[in-house]
Amino acid sequence: MTIDIADAGLLREQCWIDGAWVGRGSIAVTDPAPGETLARAPDLGTGETRAAIAAAEAARPGWAGLLASERAPVLRRRFDLMIRHQDALSM
């Protein structure tokens, strides 16, 4: 069994780190009852984790320096996308 979602682009086997999709392979995500593979998740290690943390730390001052009125449209866009794709995200 695999997850059937309307927009296949929503399911990635990579992580977004510092402006780029990163991944060196994937691991199976299985339903433990029947043992079926539902999807595949990125297989990342220490290097990728450290890169993600460093990118987040580097981005923080710029984000923190924005006014709430400047951050609000970005957060609203994320909310709108989650609501639009809530069925796929809830699987």
PDB file of N, CA, C and O in Angstrom, chain B, residues numbered from 101:
ATOM      1  N   MET B 101       0.835  -1.182   0.000  1.00  0.00           N
ATOM      2  CA  MET B 101       0.000   0.000   0.000  1.00  0.00           C
ATOM      3  C   MET B 101       0.881   1.247   0.000  1.00  0.00           C
ATOM      4  O   MET B 101       1.869   1.307   0.731  1.00  0.00           O
ATOM      5  N   THR B 102       0.536   2.218  -0.797  1.00  0.00           N
ATOM      6  CA  THR B 102       1.227   3.500  -0.788  1.00  0.00           C
ATOM      7  C   THR B 102       0.211   4.599  -0.550  1.00  0.00           C
ATOM      8  O   THR B 102      -0.984   4.426  -0.792  1.00  0.00           O
ATOM      9  N   ILE B 103       0.696   5.720  -0.077  1.00  0.00           N
ATOM     10  CA  ILE B 103      -0.177   6.862   0.155  1.00  0.00           C
ATOM     11  C   ILE B 103      -0.575   7.439  -1.191  1.00  0.00           C
ATOM     12  O   ILE B 103       0.282   7.728  -2.026  1.00  0.00           O
ATOM     13  N   ASP B 104      -1.862   7.604  -1.399  1.00  0.00           N
ATOM     14  CA  ASP B 104      -2.381   8.159  -2.640  1.00  0.00           C
ATOM     15  C   ASP B 104      -2.767   9.611  -2.389  1.00  0.00           C
ATOM     16  O   ASP B 104      -3.772   9.879  -1.730  1.00  0.00           O
ATOM     17  N   ILE B 105      -1.980  10.548  -2.906  1.00  0.00           N
ATOM     18  CA  ILE B 105      -2.293  11.961  -2.741  1.00  0.00           C
ATOM     19  C   ILE B 105      -2.455  12.583  -4.116  1.00  0.00           C
ATOM     20  O   ILE B 105      -1.827  12.165  -5.089  1.00  0.00           O
ATOM     21  N   ALA B 106      -3.307  13.585  -4.170  1.00  0.00           N
ATOM     22  CA  ALA B 106      -3.624  14.226  -5.447  1.00  0.00           C
ATOM     23  C   ALA B 106      -2.404  14.913  -6.061  1.00  0.00           C
ATOM     24  O   ALA B 106      -2.223  14.879  -7.279  1.00  0.00           O
ATOM     25  N   ASP B 107      -1.575  15.529  -5.237  1.00  0.00           N
ATOM     26  CA  ASP B 107      -0.401  16.248  -5.728  1.00  0.00           C
ATOM     27  C   ASP B 107       0.849  15.493  -5.287  1.00  0.00           C
ATOM     28  O   ASP B 107       1.301  15.639  -4.152  1.00  0.00           O
ATOM     29  N   ALA B 108       1.401  14.690  -6.184  1.00  0.00           N
ATOM     30  CA  ALA B 108       2.573  13.875  -5.847  1.00  0.00           C
ATOM     31  C   ALA B 108       3.773  14.716  -5.435  1.00  0.00           C
ATOM     32  O   ALA B 108       4.674  14.210  -4.767  1.00  0.00           O
ATOM     33  N   GLY B 109       3.803  15.997  -5.822  1.00  0.00           N
ATOM     34  CA  GLY B 109       4.897  16.881  -5.443  1.00  0.00           C
ATOM     35  C   GLY B 109       4.942  17.189  -3.956  1.00  0.00           C
ATOM     36  O   GLY B 109       5.935  17.722  -3.462  1.00  0.00           O
ATOM     37  N   LEU B 110       3.874  16.860  -3.240  1.00  0.00           N
ATOM     38  CA  LEU B 110       3.851  17.098  -1.798  1.00  0.00           C
ATOM     39  C   LEU B 110       4.673  16.066  -1.037  1.00  0.00           C
ATOM     40  O   LEU B 110       5.067  16.303   0.105  1.00  0.00           O
ATOM     41  N   LEU B 111       4.928  14.947  -1.650  1.00  0.00           N
ATOM     42  CA  LEU B 111       5.652  13.868  -0.989  1.00  0.00           C
ATOM     43  C   LEU B 111       7.075  13.824  -1.541  1.00  0.00           C
ATOM     44  O   LEU B 111       7.297  13.425  -2.684  1.00  0.00           O
ATOM     45  N   ARG B 112       8.030  14.237  -0.717  1.00  0.00           N
ATOM     46  CA  ARG B 112       9.430  14.284  -1.146  1.00  0.00           C
ATOM     47  C   ARG B 112      10.254  13.306  -0.338  1.00  0.00           C
ATOM     48  O   ARG B 112       9.929  13.003   0.810  1.00  0.00           O
ATOM     49  N   GLU B 113      11.312  12.817  -0.937  1.00  0.00           N
ATOM     50  CA  GLU B 113      12.243  11.933  -0.245  1.00  0.00           C
ATOM     51  C   GLU B 113      13.526  12.681   0.087  1.00  0.00           C
ATOM     52  O   GLU B 113      14.594  12.083   0.216  1.00  0.00           O
ATOM     53  N   GLN B 114      13.405  14.000   0.225  1.00  0.00           N
ATOM     54  CA  GLN B 114      14.532  14.861   0.559  1.00  0.00           C
ATOM     55  C   GLN B 114      14.069  15.888   1.584  1.00  0.00           C
ATOM     56  O   GLN B 114      12.875  16.010   1.856  1.00  0.00           O
ATOM     57  N   CYS B 115      15.020  16.625   2.151  1.00  0.00           N
ATOM     58  CA  CYS B 115      14.726  17.710   3.093  1.00  0.00           C
ATOM     59  C   CYS B 115      15.208  19.020   2.494  1.00  0.00           C
ATOM     60  O   CYS B 115      16.219  19.065   1.794  1.00  0.00           O
ATOM     61  N   TRP B 116      14.469  20.084   2.780  1.00  0.00           N
ATOM     62  CA  TRP B 116      14.839  21.428   2.329  1.00  0.00           C
ATOM     63  C   TRP B 116      15.799  22.005   3.354  1.00  0.00           C
ATOM     64  O   TRP B 116      15.405  22.312   4.479  1.00  0.00           O
ATOM     65  N   ILE B 117      17.065  22.153   2.964  1.00  0.00           N
ATOM     66  CA  ILE B 117      18.089  22.674   3.870  1.00  0.00           C
ATOM     67  C   ILE B 117      18.830  23.805   3.171  1.00  0.00           C
ATOM     68  O   ILE B 117      19.440  23.603   2.122  1.00  0.00           O
ATOM     69  N   ASP B 118      18.773  24.978   3.751  1.00  0.00           N
ATOM     70  CA  ASP B 118      19.506  26.150   3.264  1.00  0.00           C
ATOM     71  C   ASP B 118      19.254  26.425   1.781  1.00  0.00           C
ATOM     72  O   ASP B 118      20.185  26.700   1.023  1.00  0.00           O
ATOM     73  N   GLY B 119      17.996  26.349   1.382  1.00  0.00           N
ATOM     74  CA  GLY B 119      17.623  26.702   0.016  1.00  0.00           C
ATOM     75  C   GLY B 119      17.791  25.619  -1.033  1.00  0.00           C
ATOM     76  O   GLY B 119      17.729  25.904  -2.229  1.00  0.00           O
ATOM     77  N   ALA B 120      18.002  24.384  -0.608  1.00  0.00           N
ATOM     78  CA  ALA B 120      18.183  23.299  -1.580  1.00  0.00           C
ATOM     79  C   ALA B 120      17.587  22.003  -1.026  1.00  0.00           C
ATOM     80  O   ALA B 120      17.577  21.781   0.185  1.00  0.00           O
ATOM     81  N   TRP B 121      17.090  21.150  -1.931  1.00  0.00           N
ATOM     82  CA  TRP B 121      16.624  19.830  -1.538  1.00  0.00           C
ATOM     83  C   TRP B 121      17.843  18.940  -1.334  1.00  0.00           C
ATOM     84  O   TRP B 121      18.688  18.827  -2.222  1.00  0.00           O
ATOM     85  N   VAL B 122      17.934  18.315  -0.180  1.00  0.00           N
ATOM     86  CA  VAL B 122      19.086  17.503   0.187  1.00  0.00           C
ATOM     87  C   VAL B 122      18.619  16.089   0.517  1.00  0.00           C
ATOM     88  O   VAL B 122      17.606  15.899   1.190  1.00  0.00           O
ATOM     89  N   GLY B 123      19.351  15.127   0.047  1.00  0.00           N
ATOM     90  CA  GLY B 123      19.041  13.741   0.368  1.00  0.00           C
ATOM     91  C   GLY B 123      20.054  12.823  -0.265  1.00  0.00           C
ATOM     92  O   GLY B 123      20.563  13.092  -1.353  1.00  0.00           O
ATOM     93  N   ARG B 124      20.341  11.746   0.417  1.00  0.00           N
ATOM     94  CA  ARG B 124      21.310  10.775  -0.091  1.00  0.00           C
ATOM     95  C   ARG B 124      20.714   9.393  -0.162  1.00  0.00           C
ATOM     96  O   ARG B 124      21.428   8.390  -0.168  1.00  0.00           O
ATOM     97  N   GLY B 125      19.412   9.350  -0.215  1.00  0.00           N
ATOM     98  CA  GLY B 125      18.708   8.078  -0.222  1.00  0.00           C
ATOM     99  C   GLY B 125      17.498   8.191   0.669  1.00  0.00           C
ATOM    100  O   GLY B 125      17.206   9.256   1.213  1.00  0.00           O
ATOM    101  N   SER B 126      16.802   7.090   0.815  1.00  0.00           N
ATOM    102  CA  SER B 126      15.598   7.123   1.634  1.00  0.00           C
ATOM    103  C   SER B 126      15.418   5.812   2.372  1.00  0.00           C
ATOM    104  O   SER B 126      16.028   4.794   2.043  1.00  0.00           O
ATOM    105  N   ILE B 127      14.561   5.868   3.382  1.00  0.00           N
ATOM    106  CA  ILE B 127      14.228   4.674   4.151  1.00  0.00           C
ATOM    107  C   ILE B 127      12.716   4.470   4.092  1.00  0.00           C
ATOM    108  O   ILE B 127      11.960   5.434   3.971  1.00  0.00           O
ATOM    109  N   ALA B 128      12.293   3.257   4.176  1.00  0.00           N
ATOM    110  CA  ALA B 128      10.869   2.936   4.092  1.00  0.00           C
ATOM    111  C   ALA B 128      10.154   3.311   5.388  1.00  0.00           C
ATOM    112  O   ALA B 128      10.676   3.110   6.484  1.00  0.00           O
ATOM    113  N   VAL B 129       8.953   3.858   5.237  1.00  0.00           N
ATOM    114  CA  VAL B 129       8.048   4.115   6.360  1.00  0.00           C
ATOM    115  C   VAL B 129       6.951   3.067   6.227  1.00  0.00           C
ATOM    116  O   VAL B 129       6.208   3.055   5.246  1.00  0.00           O
ATOM    117  N   THR B 130       6.855   2.194   7.211  1.00  0.00           N
ATOM    118  CA  THR B 130       5.923   1.071   7.090  1.00  0.00           C
ATOM    119  C   THR B 130       4.787   1.143   8.099  1.00  0.00           C
ATOM    120  O   THR B 130       4.923   1.707   9.185  1.00  0.00           O
ATOM    121  N   ASP B 131       3.684   0.563   7.714  1.00  0.00           N
ATOM    122  CA  ASP B 131       2.547   0.359   8.611  1.00  0.00           C
ATOM    123  C   ASP B 131       2.870  -0.927   9.370  1.00  0.00           C
ATOM    124  O   ASP B 131       2.969  -1.989   8.756  1.00  0.00           O
ATOM    125  N   PRO B 132       3.037  -0.850  10.695  1.00  0.00           N
ATOM    126  CA  PRO B 132       3.486  -2.036  11.427  1.00  0.00           C
ATOM    127  C   PRO B 132       2.502  -3.204  11.421  1.00  0.00           C
ATOM    128  O   PRO B 132       2.918  -4.356  11.543  1.00  0.00           O
ATOM    129  N   ALA B 133       1.218  -2.930  11.282  1.00  0.00           N
ATOM    130  CA  ALA B 133       0.245  -4.033  11.319  1.00  0.00           C
ATOM    131  C   ALA B 133       0.442  -4.978  10.137  1.00  0.00           C
ATOM    132  O   ALA B 133       0.740  -6.154  10.344  1.00  0.00           O
ATOM    133  N   PRO B 134       0.282  -4.493   8.891  1.00  0.00           N
ATOM    134  CA  PRO B 134       0.480  -5.412   7.770  1.00  0.00           C
ATOM    135  C   PRO B 134       1.927  -5.442   7.274  1.00  0.00           C
ATOM    136  O   PRO B 134       2.291  -6.295   6.465  1.00  0.00           O
ATOM    137  N   GLY B 135       2.762  -4.495   7.768  1.00  0.00           N
ATOM    138  CA  GLY B 135       4.144  -4.441   7.319  1.00  0.00           C
ATOM    139  C   GLY B 135       4.320  -3.839   5.942  1.00  0.00           C
ATOM    140  O   GLY B 135       5.367  -4.011   5.318  1.00  0.00           O
ATOM    141  N   GLU B 136       3.313  -3.138   5.460  1.00  0.00           N
ATOM    142  CA  GLU B 136       3.377  -2.544   4.123  1.00  0.00           C
ATOM    143  C   GLU B 136       4.087  -1.191   4.154  1.00  0.00           C
ATOM    144  O   GLU B 136       3.981  -0.444   5.127  1.00  0.00           O
ATOM    145  N   THR B 137       4.806  -0.891   3.089  1.00  0.00           N
ATOM    146  CA  THR B 137       5.463   0.404   2.959  1.00  0.00           C
ATOM    147  C   THR B 137       4.431   1.455   2.572  1.00  0.00           C
ATOM    148  O   THR B 137       3.715   1.303   1.582  1.00  0.00           O
ATOM    149  N   LEU B 138       4.362   2.530   3.368  1.00  0.00           N
ATOM    150  CA  LEU B 138       3.443   3.629   3.099  1.00  0.00           C
ATOM    151  C   LEU B 138       4.100   4.705   2.251  1.00  0.00           C
ATOM    152  O   LEU B 138       3.472   5.273   1.358  1.00  0.00           O
ATOM    153  N   ALA B 139       5.356   4.982   2.532  1.00  0.00           N
ATOM    154  CA  ALA B 139       6.086   6.032   1.834  1.00  0.00           C
ATOM    155  C   ALA B 139       7.565   5.828   2.105  1.00  0.00           C
ATOM    156  O   ALA B 139       7.968   4.848   2.732  1.00  0.00           O
ATOM    157  N   ARG B 140       8.362   6.762   1.629  1.00  0.00           N
ATOM    158  CA  ARG B 140       9.791   6.737   1.899  1.00  0.00           C
ATOM    159  C   ARG B 140      10.180   8.090   2.472  1.00  0.00           C
ATOM    160  O   ARG B 140       9.681   9.123   2.026  1.00  0.00           O
ATOM    161  N   ALA B 141      11.063   8.087   3.453  1.00  0.00           N
ATOM    162  CA  ALA B 141      11.519   9.308   4.116  1.00  0.00           C
ATOM    163  C   ALA B 141      13.011   9.487   3.856  1.00  0.00           C
ATOM    164  O   ALA B 141      13.721   8.513   3.603  1.00  0.00           O
ATOM    165  N   PRO B 142      13.489  10.734   3.917  1.00  0.00           N
ATOM    166  CA  PRO B 142      14.911  10.975   3.677  1.00  0.00           C
ATOM    167  C   PRO B 142      15.788  10.243   4.689  1.00  0.00           C
ATOM    168  O   PRO B 142      15.462  10.164   5.873  1.00  0.00           O
ATOM    169  N   ASP B 143      16.879   9.723   4.211  1.00  0.00           N
ATOM    170  CA  ASP B 143      17.872   9.074   5.071  1.00  0.00           C
ATOM    171  C   ASP B 143      19.021  10.063   5.219  1.00  0.00           C
ATOM    172  O   ASP B 143      19.910  10.137   4.371  1.00  0.00           O
ATOM    173  N   LEU B 144      18.989  10.816   6.302  1.00  0.00           N
ATOM    174  CA  LEU B 144      19.990  11.862   6.519  1.00  0.00           C
ATOM    175  C   LEU B 144      20.790  11.549   7.767  1.00  0.00           C
ATOM    176  O   LEU B 144      20.341  10.809   8.642  1.00  0.00           O
ATOM    177  N   GLY B 145      21.968  12.117   7.836  1.00  0.00           N
ATOM    178  CA  GLY B 145      22.851  11.843   8.958  1.00  0.00           C
ATOM    179  C   GLY B 145      23.258  13.093   9.707  1.00  0.00           C
ATOM    180  O   GLY B 145      22.615  14.138   9.619  1.00  0.00           O
ATOM    181  N   THR B 146      24.338  12.955  10.442  1.00  0.00           N
ATOM    182  CA  THR B 146      24.847  14.026  11.281  1.00  0.00           C
ATOM    183  C   THR B 146      25.197  15.274  10.472  1.00  0.00           C
ATOM    184  O   THR B 146      24.890  16.389  10.893  1.00  0.00           O
ATOM    185  N   GLY B 147      25.830  15.096   9.326  1.00  0.00           N
ATOM    186  CA  GLY B 147      26.231  16.238   8.511  1.00  0.00           C
ATOM    187  C   GLY B 147      25.044  17.061   8.047  1.00  0.00           C
ATOM    188  O   GLY B 147      25.065  18.290   8.111  1.00  0.00           O
ATOM    189  N   GLU B 148      24.016  16.383   7.583  1.00  0.00           N
ATOM    190  CA  GLU B 148      22.821  17.087   7.122  1.00  0.00           C
ATOM    191  C   GLU B 148      22.093  17.755   8.294  1.00  0.00           C
ATOM    192  O   GLU B 148      21.557  18.855   8.156  1.00  0.00           O
ATOM    193  N   THR B 149      22.079  17.087   9.434  1.00  0.00           N
ATOM    194  CA  THR B 149      21.439  17.661  10.621  1.00  0.00           C
ATOM    195  C   THR B 149      22.162  18.926  11.048  1.00  0.00           C
ATOM    196  O   THR B 149      21.529  19.936  11.355  1.00  0.00           O
ATOM    197  N   ARG B 150      23.482  18.871  11.068  1.00  0.00           N
ATOM    198  CA  ARG B 150      24.262  20.062  11.438  1.00  0.00           C
ATOM    199  C   ARG B 150      24.078  21.190  10.428  1.00  0.00           C
ATOM    200  O   ARG B 150      24.011  22.359  10.808  1.00  0.00           O
ATOM    201  N   ALA B 151      23.997  20.846   9.148  1.00  0.00           N
ATOM    202  CA  ALA B 151      23.766  21.858   8.112  1.00  0.00           C
ATOM    203  C   ALA B 151      22.411  22.518   8.289  1.00  0.00           C
ATOM    204  O   ALA B 151      22.284  23.730   8.114  1.00  0.00           O
ATOM    205  N   ALA B 152      21.390  21.733   8.635  1.00  0.00           N
ATOM    206  CA  ALA B 152      20.050  22.278   8.850  1.00  0.00           C
ATOM    207  C   ALA B 152      20.033  23.209  10.062  1.00  0.00           C
ATOM    208  O   ALA B 152      19.415  24.273  10.019  1.00  0.00           O
ATOM    209  N   ILE B 153      20.703  22.817  11.133  1.00  0.00           N
ATOM    210  CA  ILE B 153      20.771  23.658  12.329  1.00  0.00           C
ATOM    211  C   ILE B 153      21.516  24.952  12.021  1.00  0.00           C
ATOM    212  O   ILE B 153      21.078  26.030  12.423  1.00  0.00           O
ATOM    213  N   ALA B 154      22.631  24.853  11.316  1.00  0.00           N
ATOM    214  CA  ALA B 154      23.407  26.054  10.966  1.00  0.00           C
ATOM    215  C   ALA B 154      22.596  26.992  10.076  1.00  0.00           C
ATOM    216  O   ALA B 154      22.641  28.209  10.260  1.00  0.00           O
ATOM    217  N   ALA B 155      21.863  26.447   9.124  1.00  0.00           N
ATOM    218  CA  ALA B 155      21.040  27.276   8.242  1.00  0.00           C
ATOM    219  C   ALA B 155      19.935  27.969   9.028  1.00  0.00           C
ATOM    220  O   ALA B 155      19.642  29.141   8.793  1.00  0.00           O
ATOM    221  N   ALA B 156      19.324  27.249   9.957  1.00  0.00           N
ATOM    222  CA  ALA B 156      18.265  27.845  10.780  1.00  0.00           C
ATOM    223  C   ALA B 156      18.832  28.950  11.669  1.00  0.00           C
ATOM    224  O   ALA B 156      18.213  30.004  11.822  1.00  0.00           O
ATOM    225  N   GLU B 157      19.993  28.714  12.249  1.00  0.00           N
ATOM    226  CA  GLU B 157      20.622  29.742  13.084  1.00  0.00           C
ATOM    227  C   GLU B 157      20.991  30.974  12.263  1.00  0.00           C
ATOM    228  O   GLU B 157      20.846  32.102  12.735  1.00  0.00           O
ATOM    229  N   ALA B 158      21.465  30.763  11.044  1.00  0.00           N
ATOM    230  CA  ALA B 158      21.832  31.886  10.181  1.00  0.00           C
ATOM    231  C   ALA B 158      20.610  32.689   9.742  1.00  0.00           C
ATOM    232  O   ALA B 158      20.691  33.905   9.568  1.00  0.00           O
ATOM    233  N   ALA B 159      19.472  32.004   9.563  1.00  0.00           N
ATOM    234  CA  ALA B 159      18.253  32.677   9.107  1.00  0.00           C
ATOM    235  C   ALA B 159      17.523  33.396  10.239  1.00  0.00           C
ATOM    236  O   ALA B 159      16.758  34.327   9.989  1.00  0.00           O
ATOM    237  N   ARG B 160      17.751  32.976  11.461  1.00  0.00           N
ATOM    238  CA  ARG B 160      17.005  33.515  12.592  1.00  0.00           C
ATOM    239  C   ARG B 160      17.106  35.029  12.738  1.00  0.00           C
ATOM    240  O   ARG B 160      16.065  35.662  12.907  1.00  0.00           O
ATOM    241  N   PRO B 161      18.278  35.656  12.686  1.00  0.00           N
ATOM    242  CA  PRO B 161      18.327  37.109  12.882  1.00  0.00           C
ATOM    243  C   PRO B 161      17.484  37.884  11.856  1.00  0.00           C
ATOM    244  O   PRO B 161      16.823  38.861  12.208  1.00  0.00           O
ATOM    245  N   GLY B 162      17.509  37.455  10.611  1.00  0.00           N
ATOM    246  CA  GLY B 162      16.716  38.126   9.593  1.00  0.00           C
ATOM    247  C   GLY B 162      15.231  38.006   9.858  1.00  0.00           C
ATOM    248  O   GLY B 162      14.486  38.977   9.718  1.00  0.00           O
ATOM    249  N   TRP B 163      14.797  36.806  10.243  1.00  0.00           N
ATOM    250  CA  TRP B 163      13.379  36.579  10.550  1.00  0.00           C
ATOM    251  C   TRP B 163      12.980  37.365  11.801  1.00  0.00           C
ATOM    252  O   TRP B 163      11.926  38.001  11.827  1.00  0.00           O
ATOM    253  N   ALA B 164      13.816  37.321  12.826  1.00  0.00           N
ATOM    254  CA  ALA B 164      13.510  38.019  14.077  1.00  0.00           C
ATOM    255  C   ALA B 164      13.481  39.536  13.878  1.00  0.00           C
ATOM    256  O   ALA B 164      12.796  40.249  14.611  1.00  0.00           O
ATOM    257  N   GLY B 165      14.229  40.024  12.885  1.00  0.00           N
ATOM    258  CA  GLY B 165      14.272  41.459  12.618  1.00  0.00           C
ATOM    259  C   GLY B 165      13.065  41.988  11.857  1.00  0.00           C
ATOM    260  O   GLY B 165      12.900  43.202  11.729  1.00  0.00           O
ATOM    261  N   LEU B 166      12.224  41.100  11.352  1.00  0.00           N
ATOM    262  CA  LEU B 166      11.035  41.535  10.620  1.00  0.00           C
ATOM    263  C   LEU B 166       9.938  41.968  11.590  1.00  0.00           C
ATOM    264  O   LEU B 166       9.824  41.445  12.698  1.00  0.00           O
ATOM    265  N   LEU B 167       9.148  42.920  11.154  1.00  0.00           N
ATOM    266  CA  LEU B 167       7.975  43.315  11.920  1.00  0.00           C
ATOM    267  C   LEU B 167       6.931  42.211  11.808  1.00  0.00           C
ATOM    268  O   LEU B 167       6.942  41.428  10.859  1.00  0.00           O
ATOM    269  N   ALA B 168       6.034  42.156  12.781  1.00  0.00           N
ATOM    270  CA  ALA B 168       4.967  41.166  12.742  1.00  0.00           C
ATOM    271  C   ALA B 168       4.159  41.295  11.452  1.00  0.00           C
ATOM    272  O   ALA B 168       3.725  40.290  10.889  1.00  0.00           O
ATOM    273  N   SER B 169       3.959  42.510  10.990  1.00  0.00           N
ATOM    274  CA  SER B 169       3.193  42.726   9.757  1.00  0.00           C
ATOM    275  C   SER B 169       3.937  42.205   8.527  1.00  0.00           C
ATOM    276  O   SER B 169       3.317  41.949   7.495  1.00  0.00           O
ATOM    277  N   GLU B 170       5.250  42.046   8.626  1.00  0.00           N
ATOM    278  CA  GLU B 170       6.038  41.473   7.527  1.00  0.00           C
ATOM    279  C   GLU B 170       6.070  39.949   7.597  1.00  0.00           C
ATOM    280  O   GLU B 170       6.135  39.278   6.568  1.00  0.00           O
ATOM    281  N   ARG B 171       6.023  39.408   8.807  1.00  0.00           N
ATOM    282  CA  ARG B 171       6.017  37.948   8.972  1.00  0.00           C
ATOM    283  C   ARG B 171       4.648  37.355   8.689  1.00  0.00           C
ATOM    284  O   ARG B 171       4.543  36.223   8.216  1.00  0.00           O
ATOM    285  N   ALA B 172       3.599  38.114   8.977  1.00  0.00           N
ATOM    286  CA  ALA B 172       2.231  37.602   8.865  1.00  0.00           C
ATOM    287  C   ALA B 172       1.898  37.033   7.489  1.00  0.00           C
ATOM    288  O   ALA B 172       1.314  35.951   7.429  1.00  0.00           O
ATOM    289  N   PRO B 173       2.237  37.699   6.374  1.00  0.00           N
ATOM    290  CA  PRO B 173       1.896  37.104   5.069  1.00  0.00           C
ATOM    291  C   PRO B 173       2.589  35.762   4.815  1.00  0.00           C
ATOM    292  O   PRO B 173       2.013  34.879   4.180  1.00  0.00           O
ATOM    293  N   VAL B 174       3.797  35.609   5.297  1.00  0.00           N
ATOM    294  CA  VAL B 174       4.520  34.338   5.124  1.00  0.00           C
ATOM    295  C   VAL B 174       3.814  33.236   5.909  1.00  0.00           C
ATOM    296  O   VAL B 174       3.577  32.147   5.385  1.00  0.00           O
ATOM    297  N   LEU B 175       3.483  33.520   7.155  1.00  0.00           N
ATOM    298  CA  LEU B 175       2.800  32.533   7.985  1.00  0.00           C
ATOM    299  C   LEU B 175       1.406  32.233   7.442  1.00  0.00           C
ATOM    300  O   LEU B 175       0.955  31.088   7.482  1.00  0.00           O
ATOM    301  N   ARG B 176       0.725  33.254   6.938  1.00  0.00           N
ATOM    302  CA  ARG B 176      -0.603  33.043   6.371  1.00  0.00           C
ATOM    303  C   ARG B 176      -0.532  32.145   5.148  1.00  0.00           C
ATOM    304  O   ARG B 176      -1.390  31.282   4.959  1.00  0.00           O
ATOM    305  N   ARG B 177       0.488  32.341   4.314  1.00  0.00           N
ATOM    306  CA  ARG B 177       0.656  31.502   3.122  1.00  0.00           C
ATOM    307  C   ARG B 177       0.856  30.048   3.527  1.00  0.00           C
ATOM    308  O   ARG B 177       0.280  29.149   2.915  1.00  0.00           O
ATOM    309  N   ARG B 178       1.674  29.810   4.561  1.00  0.00           N
ATOM    310  CA  ARG B 178       1.888  28.434   5.047  1.00  0.00           C
ATOM    311  C   ARG B 178       0.567  27.838   5.543  1.00  0.00           C
ATOM    312  O   ARG B 178       0.244  26.688   5.246  1.00  0.00           O
ATOM    313  N   PHE B 179      -0.183  28.628   6.296  1.00  0.00           N
ATOM    314  CA  PHE B 179      -1.482  28.176   6.792  1.00  0.00           C
ATOM    315  C   PHE B 179      -2.401  27.815   5.629  1.00  0.00           C
ATOM    316  O   PHE B 179      -3.013  26.747   5.631  1.00  0.00           O
ATOM    317  N   ASP B 180      -2.499  28.691   4.645  1.00  0.00           N
ATOM    318  CA  ASP B 180      -3.369  28.441   3.493  1.00  0.00           C
ATOM    319  C   ASP B 180      -2.978  27.155   2.767  1.00  0.00           C
ATOM    320  O   ASP B 180      -3.844  26.384   2.354  1.00  0.00           O
ATOM    321  N   LEU B 181      -1.680  26.926   2.612  1.00  0.00           N
ATOM    322  CA  LEU B 181      -1.221  25.699   1.955  1.00  0.00           C
ATOM    323  C   LEU B 181      -1.569  24.459   2.780  1.00  0.00           C
ATOM    324  O   LEU B 181      -1.971  23.437   2.223  1.00  0.00           O
ATOM    325  N   MET B 182      -1.417  24.544   4.099  1.00  0.00           N
ATOM    326  CA  MET B 182      -1.761  23.396   4.943  1.00  0.00           C
ATOM    327  C   MET B 182      -3.256  23.102   4.880  1.00  0.00           C
ATOM    328  O   MET B 182      -3.658  21.939   4.838  1.00  0.00           O
ATOM    329  N   ILE B 183      -4.078  24.140   4.872  1.00  0.00           N
ATOM    330  CA  ILE B 183      -5.525  23.929   4.784  1.00  0.00           C
ATOM    331  C   ILE B 183      -5.892  23.338   3.422  1.00  0.00           C
ATOM    332  O   ILE B 183      -6.708  22.420   3.346  1.00  0.00           O
ATOM    333  N   ARG B 184      -5.296  23.857   2.351  1.00  0.00           N
ATOM    334  CA  ARG B 184      -5.596  23.349   1.020  1.00  0.00           C
ATOM    335  C   ARG B 184      -5.227  21.879   0.883  1.00  0.00           C
ATOM    336  O   ARG B 184      -5.910  21.133   0.182  1.00  0.00           O
ATOM    337  N   HIS B 185      -4.167  21.458   1.538  1.00  0.00           N
ATOM    338  CA  HIS B 185      -3.673  20.079   1.403  1.00  0.00           C
ATOM    339  C   HIS B 185      -3.887  19.257   2.681  1.00  0.00           C
ATOM    340  O   HIS B 185      -3.169  18.286   2.919  1.00  0.00           O
ATOM    341  N   GLN B 186      -4.854  19.635   3.485  1.00  0.00           N
ATOM    342  CA  GLN B 186      -5.035  18.973   4.762  1.00  0.00           C
ATOM    343  C   GLN B 186      -5.350  17.478   4.645  1.00  0.00           C
ATOM    344  O   GLN B 186      -4.942  16.693   5.501  1.00  0.00           O
ATOM    345  N   ASP B 187      -6.067  17.084   3.601  1.00  0.00           N
ATOM    346  CA  ASP B 187      -6.352  15.651   3.447  1.00  0.00           C
ATOM    347  C   ASP B 187      -5.077  14.850   3.231  1.00  0.00           C
ATOM    348  O   ASP B 187      -4.889  13.797   3.839  1.00  0.00           O
ATOM    349  N   ALA B 188      -4.200  15.351   2.364  1.00  0.00           N
ATOM    350  CA  ALA B 188      -2.941  14.649   2.107  1.00  0.00           C
ATOM    351  C   ALA B 188      -2.030  14.690   3.331  1.00  0.00           C
ATOM    352  O   ALA B 188      -1.344  13.710   3.621  1.00  0.00           O
ATOM    353  N   LEU B 189      -2.015  15.798   4.042  1.00  0.00           N
ATOM    354  CA  LEU B 189      -1.145  15.921   5.213  1.00  0.00           C
ATOM    355  C   LEU B 189      -1.626  15.069   6.378  1.00  0.00           C
ATOM    356  O   LEU B 189      -0.832  14.715   7.249  1.00  0.00           O
ATOM    357  N   SER B 190      -2.903  14.735   6.410  1.00  0.00           N
ATOM    358  CA  SER B 190      -3.438  13.973   7.537  1.00  0.00           C
ATOM    359  C   SER B 190      -3.244  12.473   7.391  1.00  0.00           C
ATOM    360  O   SER B 190      -3.546  11.729   8.324  1.00  0.00           O
ATOM    361  N   MET B 191      -2.758  12.013   6.267  1.00  0.00           N
ATOM    362  CA  MET B 191      -2.602  10.582   6.045  1.00  0.00           C
ATOM    363  C   MET B 191      -1.438  10.039   6.820  1.00  0.00           C
ATOM    364  O   MET B 191      -1.155   8.843   6.752  1.00  0.00           O
TER     365      MET B 191
END
